[in-house]
Amino acid sequence: MIRSLKEMIESAKSSGRKRLAVAAANEVEVLRAVEQARGEGLVDGILIGEKSAIQTACEQSGLKSRDYTIIDIPDARNAARECCR
């Protein structure tokens, strides 16, 4: 039984990296959370949305956009559809 956040993270790490797709990924807080999970070795991030907005948000949060796969889909509804594909 998992009893702490640390145990949950260790359990997730033991199952290997997962792909995490994020729609409309131009929010700094969201990018920081994805980066934290990437840094822990949990995920490979796929950022979907308006590429220029995602790159700007990466710069604002101190992240390197080259560390992610970015799919340029400016329309939020279509980005969400692609995210769920």
C-alpha positions, 0 to 999 in steps of 0.5 A: 500500500502506498502511504506517501507521495514519495512512495507514489513517485517511486512506484511511478518511476518503477513503471518507466517513463510515460508520454504526457500530452498537454493541450493548450500548453501555454500556461507557465504553471502547467509547464512547470508541473510537466517539467517537474515530472520530466525531471523526476524521470516520470514523463516525456512531455508532448506540448500541444497548442500554439507553438509560439505561445508555448515557446514564450511560456517556456522562456518565461518559466525558464524551461528549454522548449527543445526538451519537449515535442511541440505540436503546433495546433493554435485552436484549443478545441483541436489541440484537446482532440489531438491530445486525446488521440 
